[in-house]
Every structure is written in C-alpha cells, then in structure tokens.
C-alpha cells in the first residue's frame, strides 16, 4: 500500500468524523434519506480529495 493511499484512508476517517458533528437532518426534507446520504457522500469526497492532495504536496515540497 502506497503512502498516498494510507494518507487517503487517514483523511477519510478524519473527514467522516468531522462531518458527523453536522446535523444534516434539518437541512433535508422528510423521507429523503437516500438523497441525504448521497449528499453526505459528495460533501465528504469533495473535502477528502483536496485535503489529501494538499497534505501530499506539502510533505513532498518540504522533503529535502
């Protein structure tokens, strides 16, 4: 397993943990469970990708 894949796993755990603090039930209409889950997944993916790439580029640029 590459180092970037491990970084993806760690960032995914961190992002999901942080997103659990948001009460998304009040945002969506009643009986829209599937749509809420898809939105949660899209939000998580849109955060995971740039954070992982930022950290990866940061570690590579500081490496001498």
Beta strands, then each sheet from edge to edge (+ up, - down):
end
